Amino acid sequence: MNLKKIIAFLLLVLLAFLGIQQGMKKYLYPYEYKEYVEKYSNEYNLDPLLVLSVIKTESKFKEDSTSSKGAKGLMQIMDSTGQWISSNVEISYFLPHMLYNPEINIMMGCWYLNNLIEQFGNVDTALAAYNAGSGNVNEWLKDGEYSKDGETLYNIPFAETKKYVDKIKVSYKMYKYLYGEE
């Protein structure tokens, strides 16, 4: 009788631990701004879980975030990039403070990420360009030290950009694990 109670207790402790662990993971990897993430991921043919990974890495879901280099909002878009994107998505009047609006920022970030994926044909290379700029990535692709075929980066020379791409890939795996079946 005591053995059954001990086993039942241990099972309850295990289930509680697993539940807390799952809850902590969802706390650490939230699915915020779901309406906008899904709307614009769908519109620009992106996996919403990848978009969440970019947002988590860029701003930790802080819509008023500003980087030391001046990138703004959830997906950390530079003013000049926002101006360029706005002319491509038919926003008739763009002001930099608009980048703090979650819907506008996610729409622009999704458009930009899709544009980079189409340009480079590869998500990892597009993520490197999202962080380091297309100009840098184009130069790296021409250099045999970083790309063997001129299309895929095998080595990222900026440590910050390599860390950025790796961080998004880890987040993306966690998001797929936590939300992939929803």
C-alpha positions in Angstrom: 0.0 0.0 0.0 2.8 2.4 0.9 4.6 1.7 -2.4 1.4 2.6 -4.4 1.2 5.9 -2.5 4.9 6.6 -3.1 4.5 5.9 -6.9 1.4 8.0 -7.1 3.1 10.8 -5.3 6.2 10.6 -7.6 3.9 10.6 -10.7 2.1 13.7 -9.4 5.5 15.4 -8.8 6.7 14.4 -12.3 3.5 15.7 -13.9 3.6 18.9 -12.0 7.3 19.4 -13.0 6.5 18.7 -16.7 3.5 21.2 -16.5 5.7 23.9 -14.9 8.5 23.2 -17.4 6.1 23.5 -20.4 4.6 26.7 -18.8 8.1 28.2 -18.3 9.0 27.4 -21.9 5.9 29.2 -23.2 6.7 32.1 -20.8 10.2 32.3 -22.3 9.0 31.8 -25.8 5.7 33.8 -26.0 3.3 34.0 -28.9 2.5 37.6 -28.7 0.9 39.8 -31.4 -0.6 36.6 -32.8 -3.2 38.4 -35.0 -0.5 40.5 -36.8 2.1 37.8 -36.9 -0.3 35.4 -38.6 -1.8 38.0 -40.9 1.5 39.2 -42.3 3.3 35.9 -42.2 0.5 34.6 -44.4 0.5 37.6 -46.7 4.3 37.4 -47.2 4.5 33.6 -47.3 6.5 33.2 -44.1 6.3 30.7 -41.2 4.8 32.7 -38.3 7.1 30.8 -35.9 10.1 32.2 -37.8 8.7 35.7 -37.5 8.2 35.2 -33.7 11.8 34.0 -33.5 13.0 37.2 -35.2 10.8 39.4 -32.9 12.1 37.6 -29.8 15.7 38.0 -30.9 15.3 41.6 -32.1 13.3 43.2 -29.3 12.1 40.5 -26.8 8.5 41.6 -27.8 9.1 45.2 -26.6 7.2 47.3 -29.1 8.9 50.5 -27.9 12.4 49.0 -28.2 15.2 51.1 -29.9 18.6 49.7 -30.6 21.9 51.6 -30.1 22.0 52.0 -33.9 18.4 53.4 -34.1 16.5 50.4 -35.2 12.9 50.6 -33.9 10.0 48.5 -32.8 9.4 44.8 -32.5 11.3 43.7 -35.6 14.0 46.5 -35.2 13.6 48.3 -38.5 15.9 51.3 -39.3 14.3 54.5 -40.3 15.8 54.4 -43.8 14.7 50.8 -44.3 11.2 51.7 -43.1 11.1 54.5 -45.6 12.2 52.2 -48.4 9.7 49.5 -47.4 6.9 52.0 -47.1 7.3 52.9 -50.8 7.1 49.2 -51.7 4.0 48.5 -49.7 2.1 51.6 -50.7 2.2 53.4 -47.4 1.6 56.9 -48.7 3.0 58.8 -45.7 5.8 57.4 -43.5 7.2 58.8 -40.3 9.9 57.0 -38.3 7.7 56.9 -35.1 5.3 54.6 -37.0 7.8 51.8 -36.5 6.7 51.6 -32.9 3.2 50.6 -34.0 3.1 46.8 -33.7 1.0 46.2 -36.8 3.0 48.4 -39.0 6.3 47.1 -37.7 5.3 43.4 -38.1 3.9 44.1 -41.6 7.1 45.9 -42.7 9.4 43.3 -41.0 7.5 40.4 -42.7 7.7 42.2 -46.1 11.4 42.8 -45.6 12.2 39.3 -44.5 10.3 37.8 -47.4 12.1 40.2 -49.8 15.5 39.0 -48.4 14.5 35.3 -48.7 13.5 35.9 -52.3 16.7 37.8 -53.0 19.0 35.3 -51.4 17.0 32.1 -51.8 17.9 30.8 -48.3 16.5 31.6 -44.9 19.9 31.7 -43.0 21.5 34.0 -45.6 18.4 36.2 -45.5 18.6 36.4 -41.7 22.3 37.4 -42.0 21.2 40.1 -44.4 18.4 41.2 -42.0 21.1 41.8 -39.4 24.2 42.9 -41.3 22.6 44.4 -44.4 22.3 43.1 -48.0 25.4 44.9 -49.1 27.6 43.0 -46.6 26.0 39.7 -47.4 26.5 40.3 -51.2 30.2 40.9 -50.6 30.5 37.8 -48.4 28.9 35.7 -51.1 31.5 36.8 -53.6 34.3 35.8 -51.2 35.4 32.1 -51.4 36.3 32.2 -47.7 32.6 32.7 -46.8 30.7 31.1 -49.7 31.8 28.2 -52.0 29.0 28.7 -54.5 28.2 32.4 -54.4 24.7 31.6 -53.1 25.0 30.1 -49.6 27.0 31.5 -46.7 29.1 28.8 -45.1 30.9 31.2 -42.8 29.7 34.5 -41.4 32.6 36.9 -40.7 30.7 39.2 -38.3 30.6 37.5 -34.9 27.5 39.5 -34.0 25.7 38.3 -37.2 26.7 34.7 -36.7 25.4 34.8 -33.1 22.2 36.5 -34.3 21.5 33.8 -36.9 22.3 31.0 -34.4 20.0 32.6 -31.8 17.1 32.8 -34.2 17.6 29.2 -35.2 17.5 28.0 -31.6 14.4 30.2 -31.0 12.8 28.8 -34.1 13.3 25.2 -32.9 11.8 26.0 -29.6 8.8 27.8 -31.2 8.2 24.8 -33.5 8.4 22.5 -30.4 6.0 24.6 -28.4 3.6 25.8 -31.0 4.1 23.7 -34.1 0.9 21.7 -33.6 -1.4 24.6 -32.8 
